[in-house]
Amino acid sequence: MPLGPSSRQLSYFMEVLRAGSVRGAAEASNVEPSVVSRQVAALEADLGVSLLERRGRGVVPTEAAELVLAYCRDRVTGDDALRTQLMELEGLKRGRLHLLVGDGFVDTVMRLVVGRFCSEFPKVEVTVEVGGTSETVRALAEDRCDLGLALSPPTSSAIRVVSQRAHPICALMAPDHSCSRIEAPLTLALLQKYPLALAAPGTGLRTLIQSAADDECVELRPSFVSNTVMPMKHYAEAGLGLTFLSAQAAATELADGRLIARPIANPILQRSRVQLIVRDRPRLSPALMRLIRTFDEAGYFSAANDPWLSAGG
């Protein structure tokens, strides 16, 4: 019975696709390019198909290569599932979990959920990475992470929503900003007149803000751009202008009175949601199911853990 491609062949093949060239794959793997070439050639010979086409200084996958790549991902998933099932024999004494969390959620997730889980299951290795909304959905679909927490992620047939709650985006500003005295919800038409700090293009937050602006035919021109939350909060706190974030992302600054939040009269921003998402599959690992339950036990999706919602904002 044939054993199929070797793990070494597949590993070099996937590295070539990631790097876009044999030389790049060799540098990433710390081997000579000839080693990579031989392994890929052996894989092509074993399968009887051509996997790579040369384009300039790089390579592109053939249609057959896409099938082999899908096989690689299924094989990695199967290997992980086997390890998980073996670990289940010991309860949750071992295991690995990989989370991708939006930048604005990290503090609360660590404080309420991850710290609690790690304390209860210290032998389960937990990795937390900060990831944008689209990146998180893509990583889940490709089995590169186990759980994602994202802001209004796009729908995908590969993704299942486990929990969610309202997560409105508001305008954050220093207490002495002129807009702070306006009690009614602020409009984007008004806010565009002030210096603005916006999330970087490509982030879930910027996509949401842009959708809201397009909906009202308003052009928001930023004076400051960042791909992380902290610089945007510092910008607003220094009185340099406004920024758009959820109240939860600035819970500490709001509690200390360094920033204030005002609602924005836009349905897209008012209806935005934070969602806990997983790869849509028949069975989740016990460790992942226990982590999801920890989110529920910690009340993460309760309005009480959002200063904006609990205050009736």
C-alpha positions in Angstrom: 0.0 0.0 0.0 1.6 3.4 -1.0 2.5 5.6 1.9 2.0 8.9 0.0 4.3 11.9 0.0 6.9 12.3 2.8 6.5 15.0 5.4 9.9 16.4 4.4 8.8 16.7 0.7 5.6 18.4 1.7 7.3 20.7 4.1 9.7 22.1 1.5 6.9 22.3 -1.1 4.8 24.4 1.3 7.7 26.6 2.1 8.4 27.3 -1.6 4.7 28.4 -2.0 5.0 30.6 1.1 8.3 32.2 0.0 7.4 32.4 -3.7 10.7 31.0 -4.8 13.1 28.1 -4.2 15.8 30.4 -3.0 13.5 32.1 -0.5 12.4 28.7 0.8 16.0 27.6 1.2 16.8 30.8 3.2 13.8 30.3 5.4 14.7 26.6 6.0 18.5 27.4 6.4 19.5 24.9 3.7 21.0 25.1 0.2 18.6 25.8 -2.7 19.6 22.5 -4.2 18.2 20.6 -1.2 14.8 22.3 -1.7 14.9 21.7 -5.5 15.6 18.0 -5.0 12.8 17.5 -2.5 10.2 19.3 -4.7 11.4 17.4 -7.8 11.1 14.1 -5.9 7.6 15.0 -4.9 6.7 15.8 -8.5 8.2 12.5 -9.6 6.3 10.6 -6.9 3.0 12.2 -7.8 3.6 12.3 -11.6 2.6 15.9 -12.0 4.2 19.3 -12.3 3.6 21.5 -9.3 5.5 24.7 -10.0 5.9 27.0 -12.9 8.8 29.5 -13.2 7.8 33.2 -13.4 10.7 35.6 -13.5 12.8 34.9 -10.4 10.0 33.1 -8.6 7.5 30.3 -9.0 3.7 30.0 -9.1 1.7 26.9 -8.2 0.0 24.8 -10.9 -3.6 23.6 -10.6 -2.2 20.3 -9.3 -0.2 22.2 -6.7 -3.4 23.7 -5.3 -4.7 20.2 -4.8 -1.5 19.1 -3.0 -1.7 22.2 -0.9 -5.2 21.3 0.2 -4.0 17.8 1.0 -1.2 19.3 3.1 -3.6 21.3 5.1 -5.9 18.3 5.6 -2.9 16.2 6.7 -1.8 18.9 9.2 -5.4 19.1 10.5 -5.5 15.3 10.8 -2.2 15.2 12.6 -3.3 17.8 15.1 -6.7 16.0 15.6 -4.8 12.8 16.4 -2.5 14.6 18.9 -5.6 16.2 20.4 -7.4 12.9 20.8 -4.4 11.3 22.4 -4.1 14.2 24.8 -7.8 13.8 25.7 -6.8 10.5 27.3 -5.1 12.6 29.9 -8.0 15.1 30.3 -6.6 18.6 29.8 -3.1 17.8 31.2 -1.6 18.7 27.8 -2.6 20.4 24.6 -2.2 23.6 22.5 -4.5 26.4 21.6 -3.9 29.3 19.2 -6.0 32.4 19.5 -6.2 35.4 17.1 -7.6 38.4 18.9 -8.4 41.9 17.7 -6.1 44.6 19.1 -8.9 46.4 21.0 -9.9 43.2 22.8 -6.6 41.9 24.1 -6.6 43.6 27.5 -10.1 42.4 28.4 -9.6 38.9 27.0 -6.3 38.4 28.9 -7.8 39.8 32.2 -11.1 37.9 32.1 -10.5 34.8 30.1 -7.0 33.7 29.2 -5.6 34.3 32.7 -8.4 32.3 34.2 -8.0 29.4 31.7 -4.2 29.2 32.1 -4.5 29.2 35.9 -6.9 26.2 35.7 -5.1 24.3 33.0 -1.4 25.3 33.3 -0.1 22.4 31.1 -2.2 23.5 28.0 0.0 25.8 25.9 -1.9 28.9 24.9 -0.7 31.2 22.2 -2.4 34.6 21.8 -1.7 36.7 18.7 -3.1 40.1 17.7 -4.8 39.8 14.3 -7.0 41.9 12.1 -10.5 40.7 11.2 -9.8 39.5 7.7 -6.6 37.9 8.8 -8.4 36.0 11.6 -11.1 34.6 9.3 -8.5 33.5 6.8 -6.3 31.9 9.5 -9.3 29.9 10.8 -10.4 28.8 7.3 -6.8 27.6 6.7 -6.6 25.9 10.1 -3.7 28.1 11.3 -5.5 29.0 14.5 -8.2 27.5 16.7 -10.3 30.5 17.9 -10.8 34.1 16.8 -12.3 37.2 18.4 -13.0 39.8 15.8 -15.0 42.9 15.1 -17.9 42.3 12.7 -16.0 39.7 10.6 -17.2 39.0 7.0 -19.4 35.9 6.6 -17.7 32.7 5.5 -18.9 29.2 4.9 -15.8 27.9 6.7 -16.5 29.9 9.9 -19.0 29.4 12.7 -20.0 32.1 15.2 -19.9 30.7 18.7 -20.9 33.9 20.7 -21.4 37.5 20.0 -22.7 40.8 21.4 -23.2 44.4 20.4 -19.9 46.4 20.2 -20.8 49.9 19.1 -18.1 52.2 17.9 -18.1 55.6 19.4 -16.1 58.9 19.2 -13.4 59.2 21.8 -11.9 62.5 22.8 -10.3 64.5 25.5 -12.7 65.9 28.2 -12.1 69.5 27.0 -12.7 68.8 23.3 -15.5 71.0 21.9 -17.6 67.9 20.9 -17.6 66.7 24.5 -20.3 69.2 25.3 -22.7 67.9 22.7 -25.2 65.4 24.3 -26.9 64.2 21.2 -25.3 61.5 19.0 -22.6 63.0 16.9 -22.7 62.8 13.1 -19.9 61.8 10.8 -20.6 65.0 8.8 -19.7 67.0 12.0 -16.8 64.8 13.0 -15.1 65.1 9.6 -14.4 68.8 10.4 -12.0 67.9 13.2 -8.5 66.2 13.1 -9.0 62.5 13.2 -7.0 59.4 14.2 -8.1 56.4 12.2 -7.1 52.7 12.2 -4.8 51.7 9.3 -6.4 50.6 6.0 -7.1 46.9 5.9 -8.0 46.6 9.5 -11.5 45.5 10.5 -12.1 48.8 12.3 -11.0 50.9 9.4 -13.2 48.8 7.0 -16.2 49.4 9.4 -15.5 53.2 9.6 -15.1 53.4 5.8 -18.4 51.6 5.3 -20.2 54.0 7.6 -18.6 57.0 5.9 -19.5 55.7 2.4 -23.0 55.1 3.6 -23.4 58.8 4.4 -21.2 60.0 1.5 -18.8 61.5 4.0 -15.1 61.7 3.4 -13.0 61.1 6.5 -9.4 62.3 6.1 -7.2 61.2 8.9 -4.5 63.4 10.5 -3.0 60.3 12.2 -3.1 56.6 11.3 -2.1 53.6 13.3 -2.5 49.8 13.0 -2.8 49.5 16.8 -5.2 50.9 19.4 -2.8 52.5 21.9 -1.4 55.3 19.7 -4.9 56.3 18.6 -5.9 56.6 22.3 -2.8 58.7 23.1 -3.6 60.9 20.1 -7.1 61.7 21.5 -6.0 61.9 25.1 -3.4 64.5 24.1 -6.2 66.7 22.7 -4.9 66.4 19.2 -8.2 65.3 17.8 -10.8 62.5 17.8 -10.6 58.8 17.2 -13.1 56.0 16.6 -13.0 53.0 19.0 -15.3 51.0 21.2 -15.7 52.0 24.8 -14.3 48.6 25.8 -11.0 49.3 24.0 -10.6 52.4 26.1 -12.2 51.2 29.4 -9.2 52.3 31.5 -9.0 55.7 30.0 -12.7 56.3 30.3 -12.7 55.1 34.0 -9.8 57.5 34.8 -11.5 60.4 33.0 -8.6 60.8 30.5 -11.1 60.2 27.6 -14.8 60.5 27.2 -17.0 58.7 24.7 -19.8 60.0 22.6 -22.3 58.0 20.5 -22.2 58.3 16.7 -25.5 58.5 14.8 -24.7 55.9 12.2 -26.5 52.5 12.1 -23.4 50.6 10.8 -21.3 51.8 13.8 -24.1 51.3 16.3 -24.8 47.7 15.1 -21.2 46.5 15.0 -20.6 43.3 16.9 -17.7 41.4 18.5 -17.8 37.7 17.6 -16.1 34.6 18.9 -15.5 32.4 15.8 -14.1 29.0 15.0 -13.6 26.8 12.0 -16.9 25.2 11.1 -16.3 21.5 11.8 -18.4 18.7 13.4 -16.3 18.3 16.5 -14.1 20.8 18.5 -11.3 19.6 20.7 -12.0 19.4 24.5 -9.5 22.1 25.2 -11.1 24.5 22.7 -14.6 23.7 24.1 -13.3 24.4 27.6 -11.8 27.7 26.5 -15.1 28.7 24.9 -16.9 27.8 28.1 -14.4 30.0 30.0 -15.5 33.0 27.9 -19.1 32.3 29.0 -18.2 31.7 32.7 -16.2 35.0 32.7 -19.2 36.8 31.3 -17.1 38.2 28.5 -20.2 38.6 26.3 -22.2 40.2 29.0 -23.0 43.9 28.8 -21.6 44.2 32.3 -18.1 43.9 30.8 -18.6 46.7 28.4 -18.6 50.2 30.0 -20.6 51.6 27.1 -23.4 49.1 27.1 -23.7 48.7 30.9 -24.0 52.5 31.2 -26.7 52.5 28.6 -24.5 54.4 26.1 
